[in-house]
Amino acid sequence: MSEITSPQYWEKKYQNGKTSWDIGYASPPLIEYFDQIKDKNIRILIPGAGNAWEVEYLHNKGFENIFLLDFAENNIKNFKKRCPDFPEKQILQMDFFDHKEKYDLIVEQTFFSSFHPRDRQKFVDHLQFILLPQGKYMGLLFNHGFDFQGPPFGGTTRTYFNLFKNKFNIIHFDTANNSIKPRKERELFILLTKK
């Protein structure tokens, strides 16, 4: 296991406040998509959820089958303090690659960018495996590189497209139109369906 794939690495990041990816609330492009979902019973996974602002948003909107997955213990403790009525059985403290349940929707919010580019194909393969037929992968990806050693790790639209195209149908893959100001024009909103 490399350093960045260990729970200890991420615990330390949160403890030291080095969490620039965490904006303290659910991202506006994700909220816009969530607000269009009519079936509040679909199974939704938010992997690498961190402080789980998206989980909290969906829970407060009445979605019943949302699953939080993260392996950093402090993040989960923080979430439980904010949302004490969230079902315990839907909080999964584990490694993403060990998880085998199936979902209608998997939400991307800075999880993909935590993986080194060499590990991205493994991520895409597992993502497809845990999606139900016609399942969707939706969220945001950074559409640029970074001038420091990641994580986060960025990339280009072409690189991402080539990575996903064999396992997913591309529904939407374009610059997000309602990103927060510091990320304006710097992230892609993606919507893919399992082939």
C-alpha positions in Angstrom: 0.0 0.0 0.0 1.5 3.4 -1.0 1.3 6.3 1.5 -1.5 8.1 -0.2 -3.7 5.0 -0.2 -3.4 4.6 3.6 -6.0 5.8 6.1 -3.2 7.3 8.2 -2.2 9.7 5.3 -5.7 11.1 5.0 -6.2 11.3 8.8 -3.1 13.4 9.0 -4.2 15.7 6.2 -7.5 16.4 8.0 -5.8 16.8 11.4 -3.4 19.4 10.0 -6.1 21.3 8.1 -4.5 20.5 4.7 -7.9 20.0 3.0 -8.2 22.6 0.3 -10.6 20.3 -1.6 -13.1 20.5 1.2 -15.2 23.6 0.7 -17.4 23.1 3.8 -20.7 22.4 1.9 -21.9 20.4 -1.1 -20.7 21.7 -4.4 -23.2 23.7 -6.4 -23.0 21.6 -9.6 -23.7 18.5 -7.5 -26.6 20.2 -5.7 -28.1 21.1 -9.1 -28.0 17.5 -10.2 -29.3 16.2 -6.9 -32.3 18.5 -7.0 -33.4 16.9 -10.3 -33.5 13.4 -9.0 -37.1 12.4 -8.4 -36.7 8.9 -7.0 -35.4 9.3 -3.4 -35.0 5.5 -3.0 -32.2 5.0 -5.4 -29.0 3.5 -4.0 -26.3 6.2 -3.9 -22.6 5.8 -2.9 -20.3 8.7 -2.1 -16.8 7.2 -1.9 -13.9 9.1 -0.3 -16.6 11.3 1.2 -14.4 13.1 3.6 -16.6 15.4 5.7 -19.5 14.1 3.6 -21.2 17.4 2.9 -23.0 15.8 -0.1 -24.2 12.9 2.1 -25.6 15.4 4.5 -27.3 17.4 1.8 -29.0 14.3 0.3 -30.0 13.0 3.8 -31.6 16.4 4.6 -33.5 16.2 1.3 -35.1 12.9 2.3 -33.0 10.4 0.3 -33.0 7.1 2.1 -30.4 4.9 0.5 -27.2 7.0 0.6 -24.0 5.3 1.6 -21.0 7.2 2.9 -17.7 5.4 2.3 -14.4 6.7 3.7 -11.6 5.1 5.6 -10.5 8.1 7.7 -12.0 7.7 11.1 -12.1 11.4 12.1 -14.1 12.3 9.0 -16.8 9.8 10.0 -16.8 11.1 13.6 -17.3 14.6 12.3 -20.2 13.5 10.1 -21.9 11.6 12.9 -21.8 14.7 15.1 -23.5 16.8 12.4 -26.0 14.0 11.4 -26.7 11.9 14.4 -29.8 10.4 12.9 -28.0 9.1 9.8 -28.3 5.3 9.7 -25.2 3.7 11.1 -25.4 0.8 8.7 -25.0 3.2 5.8 -21.6 4.5 7.0 -18.9 2.3 5.5 -15.4 2.8 7.0 -13.4 0.8 4.6 -11.2 0.8 1.4 -13.1 1.6 -1.8 -11.6 -1.4 -3.5 -12.8 -3.8 -0.8 -16.4 -2.7 -1.3 -18.6 -5.0 -3.4 -22.2 -3.7 -3.0 -24.0 -2.3 -6.1 -25.4 1.2 -6.7 -27.6 3.2 -9.0 -25.5 6.3 -8.7 -21.9 6.9 -7.5 -21.0 10.6 -6.8 -17.6 12.0 -7.6 -16.3 14.9 -5.4 -12.5 15.0 -5.4 -12.2 11.2 -4.9 -10.8 10.4 -8.3 -8.2 13.1 -8.0 -6.8 11.4 -4.9 -5.6 8.5 -7.0 -2.2 8.6 -8.7 -2.7 8.4 -12.5 -1.1 5.0 -12.5 -4.0 3.7 -10.3 -6.9 5.2 -12.3 -7.6 2.3 -14.5 -8.1 0.1 -11.4 -10.4 2.8 -10.1 -12.5 2.8 -13.3 -12.7 -1.0 -13.4 -14.0 -1.2 -9.8 -16.4 1.7 -10.4 -18.0 -0.2 -13.2 -18.1 -3.3 -11.2 -20.1 -1.8 -8.3 -22.6 0.1 -10.5 -25.9 -1.6 -11.3 -26.9 -2.0 -15.0 -27.5 1.5 -16.3 -25.9 2.9 -13.2 -24.5 6.4 -13.3 -21.2 8.0 -12.3 -21.7 11.7 -11.8 -19.6 14.5 -10.4 -16.7 16.9 -10.9 -13.1 16.4 -12.1 -10.3 18.9 -12.2 -9.6 19.8 -15.9 -6.0 20.9 -15.4 -2.8 19.8 -13.8 -1.2 21.1 -10.6 2.2 22.6 -10.1 2.9 20.4 -7.1 3.2 16.7 -6.4 -0.3 15.5 -5.7 -2.7 14.5 -4.4 -4.8 16.0 -5.8 -3.8 14.8 -9.2 -5.3 16.7 -12.2 -5.6 15.8 -15.8 -7.1 16.7 -19.2 -10.5 16.1 -20.7 -8.9 13.9 -23.4 -7.1 11.8 -20.8 -10.2 11.3 -18.8 -12.3 10.6 -21.9 -9.9 7.9 -23.0 -9.9 6.3 -19.6 -13.7 6.1 -19.3 -14.9 5.5 -22.9 -14.5 1.7 -23.0 -16.6 1.0 -19.9 -19.0 4.0 -19.9 -21.4 5.9 -22.2 -20.5 9.5 -22.0 -23.7 11.6 -21.4 -22.1 14.9 -20.3 -18.4 15.8 -20.1 -17.9 19.5 -20.1 -16.8 22.5 -18.1 -19.1 23.0 -15.1 -21.2 26.1 -15.5 -21.8 26.9 -11.8 -18.5 26.0 -10.0 -17.5 28.0 -6.9 -15.5 31.0 -7.8 -12.0 29.6 -7.1 -12.8 26.6 -9.4 -14.6 28.5 -12.2 -13.5 27.1 -15.6 -11.3 24.6 -13.7 -13.5 21.6 -13.3 -15.5 19.3 -15.5 -19.0 18.2 -14.7 -19.3 14.5 -15.8 -22.3 12.2 -16.2 -21.5 8.7 -17.4 -23.6 5.5 -17.6 -22.3 2.0 -17.3 -22.1 0.1 -20.6 
